[in-house]
Amino acid sequence: MIISGAMLWGATGPMMEWVLSSSELSVSFMLTIRLTLAGAMLLLFLMLTKKDIFSIWKSPFWWVKLIIFGVLGMLGVQYTFVAAINASNAVLATLLQFLAPIFVVLYVSFAQRMLPPKYQVIGIAGTLVGLFLLLTNGSFSNLLVSNEALLWGLGVGLTFAFYTLYPTSIMNEWGVLIVVGWGMLIGGLVLGLFKGFWQFEEMEIMLQPSIAWMMVWVILCGTFAFVLFLGSMKYISPVETSILSSMEPLTAMVISVIWLGRVLEGWQIAGVIIMLVCVTWLSLEGDRQTKKLESQ
């Protein structure tokens, strides 16, 4: 389930890159449609399975948290991800999600007012080395992406870290699917209100057969990917999930090479491998340290 989910999610990146490069569709309008429809589909599915999706709105404490998650978490990570694709490519945007553990470590260390453990420092350093190789192909004087793409990429890491840390309490209370469904719908509606659902020129573009079909696939693949990802958590540990999620950037890379003609240079491929190895090692070592503390 986690491998299938990661591969489906990885496939959505090249799909969105194709939509953006093949049409005049804006990031904002595409994301408005995607989040609104995906959130509505997920909530409708929950209603059909007799889930109570409205009780969360009865308590101000929880609906305030839900709105914050929908705007800063769900919309934040989705918008920066798609904007990074638009400014660079799907492979780079997908890989920059792996900066999230670095921001999580830094936040936890700051909150606890203590330096991170040695293994985390080594893992962060290795991830940054891999990122340097990915962005420069090993040349100090050669940045292969624009400053805009780099900033959006860093935004992906930051917002993904917030997306990971913030909703823990509300998801434990109300369930992951309800929170994610409302988060998607809230994010899509807020973005639509700011950017305008009524942009008829973009709606005409969206209704072009090739664009419409690709957007259907983007929405379906993204929704099924998340359901599979969550379903897998019942059977495997977070560490196994983290490791097997590496199929996501690898899928994006393979599809981008075959379909979109993207080619990574030698040192860039080495950087990708180093990043994936370091993130995997961070997960494994973190799990080992947790078990060690529990046994003591």
N, C-alpha and C positions, 0 to 999 in steps of 0.2 A: 504493500500500500504506500509506504513512504517513498519507495523508488518510483512508482508510477506517478505519485503526486508531485515529486520533485521534477520529474521529466516533463510533466504537463505544464508546471509553472515555468520551467526553463524555456519551454516552447513558446510561451506567450510573449517573451521579450522580442525575438525575431519577428513574430507576427505584428506586434505593435510598431516595430521599426519599419516594416514594409508598408503599413498603413500610413505612417507619417511621411515616409519618403515618396510614396506613390500618389499622394493627394495633397490638397491644401488644407486638410483638417488640422485644427490646432490641438495642442496638448490638452488644454482646458476642456474643450468640447468633447473630445474623445473620452477623456477620463470621467466627465460628467455622465455620459451615457453608460460607460462601463460600470461605474460604482453604483449608480441608481438602479440599473437593471439587475445587476448581480445581487445587491442587497435586497431588492424586492423579491427576487426569485428565492433567495435563501429564507426570508421570512415567510413567504407563501408556503414553502416546503415544510417549515416548522409548524405552521398553522394546520396544514393537512395531516400532520402526524400528532395533532391534538396538544401541541405545546402552547403554554400561555406566554405570549410574546409582549403583552401590554402591561403586566404588573410592574415591570421595572420602572415605568413612568409615574408610579404612584408616590414614590419617595424622592424628594428633591436631592437628597444626598446621592442617590444612585443615578438619577438622570443628569445631574451636573457632571458626574464622572463620565457618563456615557457620551455626552456631547463633547467633552474635552478629548476623549479617546477618538471619537469620530472625526473631529477636525484636525487635531494635532497628531494623532496616531495614524489612523487609517488613511485620511486624506493626505497627511504629511508624507508618509512613506510612499504612497502610490504616486503622488505628484512629483516628488523628487526623482523617483525611479523612472517615470516616463519622460520627464524633462532631461534626465541624464542620457536616456536612449536617444532622444531627439538631438541632443548636443554632441553625441559621440556614436555609440552603437550598443546593441543589446548585450554583447559579451562583457564590455567594460562595466555597464550599469549593474549587471547581475553580480559580477565579481566584487564590486564595491560594497555590496551588502555585507560582505565578510569583514568589513571594518567595524561593524556593529559590536562584536565582542570587545574590541579595544575601548570603545566609548563606555560600554557597560562596566568594564574593569576600572576605568578612570573614575566613573561616577561613584561606584561602590567604595573605592579607595578614598575619594574625597569625602563622601558621607561618613565613613568610619574614621576619618582622619588618621590614616595609616598607609604606609607604602604597600603596593601589591606584592604578593609572594614572588619569589625568584622565577618560578616556572611561568608565571604570567608575563613578567618582564621579558623573558626569553621569547615567549610566543608572540608577544606584541612586536618585538624587534624583528623577528623572522617574517611576520606578516607585512611589516613596512618595507623590508628588503624586497619581498616578492612584489609588492605594489610598485616600488621604484622600478623594478625590471619591467613590469607590465606597462608602465606609463612612458618609459624612456628607451626600452630595448637595450638597456645597459649603458647608455650614453648620458653623461652629466649635462651635456649641452643640447640634448634633443628630447623635448617634451612632445609626445605623439598625440596629445589631446589639447583642446583649447582650454583656456582658463575657465570659461563658462562650464564646460563639461566637468572639469575637476571640481569646481564649487558645487555643482549639482550632485556629483558623485559623493563628496563629503557629506552633503545633505542626506543622501540615501543612508549612509552609515549612522548618522546622528538620529534621524527619524526612526530608523529600524530599531535602534537601541531603546528609544522612548516607547515604541510600539511593543517591544519585548517586556520592558520593566513596568510600565504604568498600569496596564489593565489586569494585573494578577488578581487583585481583590475582587473586582467586579465580575471577572470571569468565574472565580471560585464560587461567588454568590449566585450568579444567574445562568451560568453555563456559557461555553465558548461560542456556540453557534448563534445564540440570541444576541450576544454582545457584538459579534462580528457582523451579523446581518444588519443590525441597527447602525453599527459604525459605518458600514458601506453606504447605507441609505442616507444617513446624516451627511457624510462627506460628499456624496454626489449632489445632494440638494443644496448644501452650502456653496459648493463650487458653482453649481448651476445658477444660483441666485446672484452670485458676484459676477459671473461671466456671461450669463444670459442664456436661458433655454431657448429663447426666441430668435436665435441667429439662424434665419431661414437659409442663408447661403450655405452654412455648414451642414444644415440638415439635408439639403439637396445633395451635398457631397456624400454624406453618410448613407443616403438611400441608393447610391450607385451600386449595382449588383455585386461587383467584386469587393468593394469596400464593406458593404453590408454583410456579406458572407464571412469575410475575414473577422469583422467585429463579433459576429455570432460565435465564431470559434474562439476568439480571445475571451469572451465572457464565459462560455461553457468550460473551456480548459482551466481558466482561473478558478471558477467556482468548484469544479470537481477536484482540482488540485488541493484546494484548502480542505475539503471534506475528507479526502484520502489522507492528507497530512494529519488532521485531527484524529481520524479513526485509528491511525497507526499507533498513536500514543497509548492506546489501551493495551497494546501487545509488546511494545519495545520501550527501552529506556530513553531518556532525553539525550544521552550520549550517543546511542545508536542512531537516533533521529538526526543528530547533528552531523554525524559522519556520513550517513547515507544521503543527506541533503546535498552533498557535494555533487550529486548527479545533476542538480539544477544548472550550475554554470557550465558543466561539461556538455549537457544537452543543448544549451544556448549556443555554445561554441561550435558544436558539430553542425547544427542546423544553419547557423550563420555562414559557416564555410561552404556548405553544400548549396544552400539556397541563395544567400545574399552575396557570396563571393568574398566574404571576410577572410583575411589571412593574417595569422599572428607570426611574428618573426621568432627566431630561435630563443633569444633572451626573454621575450615576452612569454613564451610557453614555459620556460624555466620559472619565471615569476609566478605564473598561474599555479604550477605544481607546488612551489614553496608556500604560497598563500594557503592552499588547500591542506597541505601537510601540517602547517603551523596551527590552523584553526582546529583541525582534527586532534592534534596533540594537546591543545588547550582544553578541549572537551574531555579527553581521556585522563589527563593529569588532574583536572579539576574534580572529576568523578573519583579518582583514586584518593585524593586528599580528603574529600568529603567522607568517604568510607573509613579512612584512617582516623579522622576525628570522632566519628560515630563509635568506632570500636574502642576508643580511649574513654 
